[in-house]
């Protein structure tokens, strides 16, 4: 409209010419406009005169080509029955069209609840913010004019810098935790918005690098405790059911060694429960065990502690129940979560964590030497290998008693030792492939007989394979053991030391990296599944603090993916083999801005091939 906005009483102009019987009517409107009671109107776009004078579009709808159009609802609004509504607070359309809240409840954040949250007022069955609602600005039923916004309970024509308009409200997106960096980008509960980015609360020494507040539980065998996750912050992603809901953590120290069960029976919401060991690795994780109530268990030694993380698909009041299920049988002792005989256990000889040396065994609670034929206590003798690669030797394992007890499995036969000195820096591979007549166990010991690595069956057939970086002049002992006597083959090969990381991916998100692990070295071992497969490592630096998803969807083989909390080192932050029944891995990790991590693409067993690594930042 043009003229009609200022000449609201003007309808027409008539001129009577002397001596003439005709009247000339001058229309003040331009072509395409109609003269309506409130002035000249462009009926093709005027919502008060849409298509014809007096045809008014319902509030929130626009006039497009002379027709009231319901597709012009703004961000966050929903068209229901020809009207634009806010499903977050409309009690007749709560969360979706025609979802009506029953008497006594109002719509809060898209759900019907009793009463309004603090800071909101009930207006015609809706919970609204009187300081920011353009339809109830300052009080119920006081709307702002079209084009104005409600800020501080006052209708204003435009937002003053540094604020901007978000759904009719002036906000500062650099500090507003509900609109952080843009409209409707909400920070997790307890987080703050700093310089357009969500940041978690800081603490000086967080447990597992995540939890600022960990509550100590009673040191009792069986009890229940109560609490709430309302207002808690989201810093942890459960291994069994990743969520972005706030959680709380407890530390439990076992008063008696044995098997403990922890469950959430009696809680008010759908819970997820995780139990973590002293290294912050997940021992057990559960979503629904008793209905929607989670339950986990762990075998805990006396005096040892575990971390219990209470999470869920929502927040609410919870009940945590601790129950001592059983201890160890008579004559056994609980050590590191296992029931062992300390009179005969070589790792816990006489008491927990007292390990016998290589070649010694636990007899009546004392470490004693049983076989000293070869170096490091081998019963089948010792062979000196040439200081050269590649090389292959053949030998025979006899039926004498076993003198060594390697950590990955023991054969009852007389093992054979081999001394080897690395001729140059490199990655050396020791393999019993070709020993198809016997099931081998391969152990790598240092020059002083300390176990460096152990493997049973990661090679083809029942063969064993160990890969280790050695420096020039470094000597090791290679021990070949077996389930029964027979002939064996031992091969030694080498390759240049693998460089880590394979590639620095920088901070770009999202991004996809394609590559192959075929023929590469096995530099890392995942903590969630057995693997001796080759791998690649990628350095990634988060551009902002938040949750990031890494997956290998689209890869050609059974992959394993894990994230290390440092540059080619550090503890595993998350590890996954098969996500949701697929052969591909996926992990979600909460990372800090600017703190680099290493993403490792590995394989299950000996799996290798072409892969795709995808990195995404999840919006909170």
N, C-alpha and C positions, 0 to 999 in steps of 0.2 A: 504493500500500500504506500501511496505517496500523499496525495492531497487529502484523502480522507482522514489521515492522522491529525491534521490541524484544523480542518473545517468540518467538525463533526455535525454541525447543524445544517450544513449546506446540502440541499437536495437537487436543485436545478436553478437555472437563470433564464428568465423570459424577457424578451424585448418586444414591446408593442410599437410598431412603426405607424406614425401618423398617416392616416388615409389608407391604411392597409387593413385587411380583415384577418390576416394570418398571424400566428404567434411563432416565433423562432425560439426553440429550446436548445441551449448550449450544454452539451454533456462534458463535465470537467475531467472525466476519466480517460486514460489512454487506452489504446487498443489492447484487448486481452483482459481488461478490468471491467468489473460491474460496479454500478453505483448502489451501495447498500446503505442501510440505516446508519452505520458507523463510518461511512465514507467509501472511497474507492478501494475495492478489494481484488487481489489477484486470486481468483477462485481456483486456479490450478494448484496453488501452494498454500493458501491461507487456511489454517486449521479452524478458524472461527467462521469461515464462509467457504467451505470445501465443496466445489462443484456448483454451488448456488448460494445466494445470500441466506445467512442464518443457519447453514448446515455446519454444526460444530462437531469436531473430532473429539472422541473420548480422551481424557487426560493421558498424556504420554504418547499418543499416536500422532503421526505426521500426515499432512495432506500432500499426496504425490499424484500428479496428473488428475486432480479433481476428485481423488478417492482417498479416504482415511486408510492409511497403510499401517498394519501391525508389526511390520518387520523393522521398525526404527527404534526399538527399545535400546537403551544405552547399555554399556558394560555393567554386568551384575544384575540386570533386570531381565524379566521373563514375560513373554506375552501370554496371557491367560484370558480366554473368553473375550478377546478384542481389547484388553487393557494391559498396559505395562505395569507389572508389580515387582516388588523385591521379595523373592522367595525366602530371604533370610529373616524377615520380620512380619510377613503377611499371614495372619492367622487363618485366612480362608484358603491360602495357597502356600502352605508352610513346607518348604523344600521342593515342592513341585505343584503344578496346577491341580486345583480341586482337592488338595490335601488339607482338610479342615481340622483345626484344633478344637477339642471338646471343651465344654463349659469349664471354666476355672483355670484353663491353661492358655498360654500365649506362645507365640512363635519367637524363639530365641536361637539365632545362628542356624536357621533351617530346621529346628526340631521343636516340637511342642513340649513346653515345660511349665511348671507351676511358678507363677510370679516372674518378674523381670530381674535380670542380672543387675548388680550394683552399677549405678551411673546411667541406667535406662529407666524410662517411664512408660506406663501403659497408656496408649491412646487408641481408642476404638478397637481393643483386642490385639493391638500390636505393641511390641516393645521397641521404643525408638529413643534415639539420643537427641534430646531437645536442643543440645548445643550445636548439632550438625544436620538435623533432618530438615530438608527444604520444605517438607509438607507440614511439619510441626516445629517451627523455629521459635524457640524460647518458651513455648507452651503448646498444648494440644490444639490442633485445628487452626494454627496460624501458618499459612503457606507463604512462601516467597514468590514474587512475581517471576514469570518466565524469563530465564536467562540469568536470574540471580542465584546465589548460593547462600547457605546458612553457615555461619562461622561464629562460634562463641554465643550462639543463641540469637544472633542478629543477622538479618538479610542484607547482603552486600552485593554489589553489581559485579565485582570481579575480585580474584584473589591477589593479594599484594605479595610481591617477591619477599622471601624466597619460597613462598607457598604456591601450590598449584591445586586446581580443582580435581577432586576424586569423588565421583558419584554425588555431586552437589555439596561437597565439603572442602574447605581449604585446608590442605595438609602440607607439612614440610617433609618431603620424601627422603631427606637426608637423615632425619632423626625419628620419624614416625614408624614404630615397630609394626603397625598394621598396614602400612603402605611404604615399605622400605625399598627405595630405589625405583619405585613405580607404584601405580594404583593397585590395590588388592594383593600386594606381595607381603604376606604376613610372616613375621619372625616366629620361631618356635617359642613355646612358653618359657619364660625366664630369660630369653635372649634380649639383646638391645640392638637398636639400629644406629650405626655409627658411619658417617660418610657414605650413605646410600647402601650400606651392606649390613647384613645380620651378623652379630658377633655373640658367641656364648659367654656366660659369666666366667670370669677368671678366678683361679685359685692357685696358691703357691706350689702345692705338691699333690696333684690329683692322683687318686688310686687308679692304676692301669692307664694313666694318662687321660682319664675320662671323668671320673667321679670326684666331685669336690667334697661331698658329704657322704660318708659311709658310716652307718649305725652298727655298733657292736651288739650282737645278740647274746642272750644269757648262755653261759657255758654249762648247759644242761642237756640231758639225753632226749627229753620229749617235752614240748611246750608249744604254745601258740602266741603269736603277737599280732597286733592290729595297727593299721596305719592308713595313709591315703596318698595317692599320687597326684591329687589335684594341685596344680601350680608347679609341678615338677618339670624339669627341662629335659629335652631329648638330646642325649649324647651317645647313645648306645643302640646298635642294631642287632637284635637277637639272631643267632645263626639259623634257627628253625623257622622263623616267621618274621622277616624284616618289617619294621614299622617305623614311623616317625612321630611317636607319641612319647611324652615324658615318662621317665622311670625313676625308681629309687633303688639303692643298693644297701645290702647288709653283709656283715662279716660274721661267719660262724666258726668257732673253734671247738673241735671235738673233745669232750671231756673223757671219752672212752673210744678206743679204736674200734671200727666196725662199719656196718652198712647203715646209712641214714637215708630217709625219704623226706622230701620237702614238697608240700602241696599248698594250693591256694583255695581249698574248699572253704566256702563261707564268704567269698569275695563278692562284690556287687557288680562286677563287670567282667568282660572276656579277657582273661589274664594270659600272659606269657611269662614263663619262669626259666632263667638260665642259672647254672652253677659253674663257676670259673675256678681254676686251680691257682696256685701261688704265682704261676707265670702268666696269669690272665688268659689262659687258653680255656675254651669251653669244654667242660667235662660232659654235660648233658643239657639239653634244651627241649622244652615242651610247650605246645600251645594248648591243646584240648586233651585232657586225660579223664577227668571226671566231669563230663558235660563240657562246659567252657572253662572249667577250672584246671589249671596246669599242675603238673607234678613232675619232679625230677628226683634223681637219686645219685648217691656217690658213696664209695668206700673210702673212709677217711681215717688216717692214723691218729692216735691220741696226741693232742697238742697241735695238730696241723689245722690250718684254716682254709676255708673256701669262701668265695664271694657269691652271694645270691643277688641276682638282679631281677626285680619285679617290673615287668613291662606289660603291655597289652594293646588291644585295638582301640582303647579309649582310656580315660583316667577315671579314678573312683576310689572308693573305700575298699580295702583288702584285708584278708586274714591269711597270715602265713603260719603253717603248721609244720613243726619239726618233730620227727619220730625216729627213734633209734630202733632199727629193725632187728639186727642180729650182730653179734660179735664173731670172733673166729672160733673154730672148733678147738677142743682141748688139745694142748700141745702146740698150737699155732699162735703166732703174734701178728697183729696188723702192722705192716710196714709199707708206707707210701701207697695206701689204698689196697694192698693185697695181704692175704693171710699166708704167712710163710713159716717154715720150721727153722728157727734160728740155730738149731743144732746142726743143720746140714745145708743151709742156704749160703752159697758162696758170696752173695751180694749183701746178705744180712747175717753175718756169722757171729753168734753170741748175742747180738742186739741189732736193732735197725741201723742200716747204712754203714755197717762195718764190712767192707769188701775184702775178699782175699786177693792176693796178687796173682798175676798170670802164672799158671802152672801149679798153684796151691788150691786146696779144696778145704771146705769146712767139715771137720770131723769132730763131733761132740762139742760144737760151739767154738772150736779153735781152728785157725787156718794152718794146714799142714801140707808139706810138699809130698806129692804122690808119684811124680815121674820127672826125671831130669836127663833123659837121653839126649834131647836136642836143646838148642837155645830156646829160651822163653818157656821151657817145660814141655816141649812136644815129646810124645812117646814114640813117634815114628821116625825120628831122626831129622837132620837138617841138610839142605842142599844150598850151595852157594851159586847164585845165578851170575851170568856175565853182566857187566855194566854197559849194556847195549840194548837198543830197541830197533826194530821189533825182534822178539825172540819167543820161541815156544819150547817147553820142556814136557816130558812125559814121565810119569812115575806110578808107583803102586802104593795103595793104602792097605796096611795089614790089619789083622784081627786082634792086635794087642789092645789093652785098655786105653781109654782116652785120657790124655793128661790136661787138656784145655777145655774150658767151658765158655765159648764165645757168647756174646749177648744175644745174637739173633737165632741161635739154635745149635744144639750140640749133637754130634755124631758119636756113637759108642766105639768107633774104631780108633786106631792109632793114627793121629793126624801127622802130616808131614810139613815141616817148615822150610821156607826158602828165604835166603837173605838176598837183598837187591839194593844197589846204590845207583841213584839217578845220575846219568851222565851229563844232563843239562836241565835248565829250568823248563818245566812243561806240565801238562796235564796227562797223567799216566793212567792207563786202563789195565786192570788185571782181570782176566776172564778164564773160566773153566769150560767155556763152550767147546763141545767135542767130547766131553766126558759123559757120553750118553749112557754108559753102562752103570753109573752110580749117581746118587743124589748128593751133590756136593754142598758144603758150607765153606764160604771163603771169609777169612779174617785178615785185616791189615793191622800190624802192630808196629809201633815206633822202634827205633834202635834200642830203646830201654824197655821194650816189651809192654808199652801202654797201648791199649786198643784204640786205633784210629777210626776204623770202620768195620762193619760186618754185614754180610749179605748171604741170603739163602734163596735161591730160585728167581732172581730178577732177570737172569739171562735166559736164552732159549732152552726149551726142555726143562730139565731140573738143574741147569748150570747156574753158576753164580757170577756176579760182575761187580767190581768196585772201581770207582774213578776218584783220583786224588791228585791235587796239585803238589808237586815236589820241586825243591830247588836243587841245583847241581851239587853233588856230593852228599845229599841226604840219603841215609840208609833206612830201610824198612824191612820187616819180616812178614812174609806172605804165608799164611797157614791154610792148607787145604785139608778139610775134614770131610767125612761122608757118613751116610746112614748105614752103609755096609762096605766091606772091603772090595777092592777092585782097582782097575787102572784109571788114571785121570790125565787130563791135558791142561796145562797152565800156559796162557799166552800173555805177553806183556807188550803193550803198544803205547805210543805217546803222541801228543799234539801240542802246538803252542798254547800257552795259558790263555783261556778265554777272557776277553775284555768285557767288563761290566761297567755301566749299562750298555746294551746293544745300541740304544738310541735315546737321546734326550727329547722328549715330546713337548717340552715347554709347558705352557699353561692353557693352551687352546681347548675349549669345550663348546659343543661336542666335537669329537674327532674319531676317525676310524683308521686303524693301522693294519695293513696286510703284510704277511710274511710267511716264513716256513721254518720249522725246527729240524727238518730232515738233515741228518748227518752232523748236527751240531753237538756240543758237549753238554753233559749233565752237570750244571754248575750249582743248582739249588735243589733242595728236597722239600716238598710241601708237607705241612704238619697235619693235613686232614685226610690223606690217603697215601698208600705206598706207591712210590714211583722211582724209577731209575731212568726216566726218559730225558732226552735233550730238551733244553729250554731256551727262551729268550727273555731278556730283562729290559724294561723301559722305565726311564726316569720321568716322573710327572710331578709338577709343582702346582697345587691348587690356586686358581686365581682369586678365590674368595673362600671364607670359612663356610662349610656346609656339607651336605651329603652327596657323595659321588658314587655312580654305579659303573662297574667294569664288567664286561661280559665278552664271551668268545663265540657268540651266535654266528653261524655261517662257516665255522671251521670244518675241515674235512676229516677230523679224527677226534677221539675221546680226549678232551682237554681238561686240564686242571688250572685254575687261576687263583693267585693269591697276591696280597699286598704286604710289603715289608715296610716297617716304620722308619726308614732311613735310606741312605744311598747305598744300595747293594749290601745292606746289612740291617740289623734290627729285628725285633720280634714280629711275628706274623699278626697283622691287624685283622685279617679275614682270609678265609680259604674255602674254596668250593670245587667239587668235582662235577657232579651232575645236578643241574638246577631244574627243579620241577619235572623230573623224570627224563630230561634230555641228556645227551652225552656232552653237553657244553656247560662250562662253569659261569657263575655270576655271583658277584659280591657287591655289597653296598657298605661304604665306609664313610664315617664322619671325619673330615680332614680340616686342618687349620690352614688359613691363607698363608702362602709363601713357604710352607714347610714341605720339602720334597719327600716323596715316597717312591718305592720301586715296585712296579707291577710286573709280575713274573707269569709268563704263559708257558705252562708245562704240559705234560701228558700223563695219562693213567698207564701204569705199568711201564711198557717200553714205547708207548704211543708217540708218534711223530708225524708231521705232515704240514699242510698249508693251514694257516689260521687267520682269523680276523679278530682284532681287539677293538672294542668299542668303548668309549669313555663319554659319560653324560653327567651333567650336574643336575641334581634333583632340586626343584623349587620347593622351599619350605612353606 
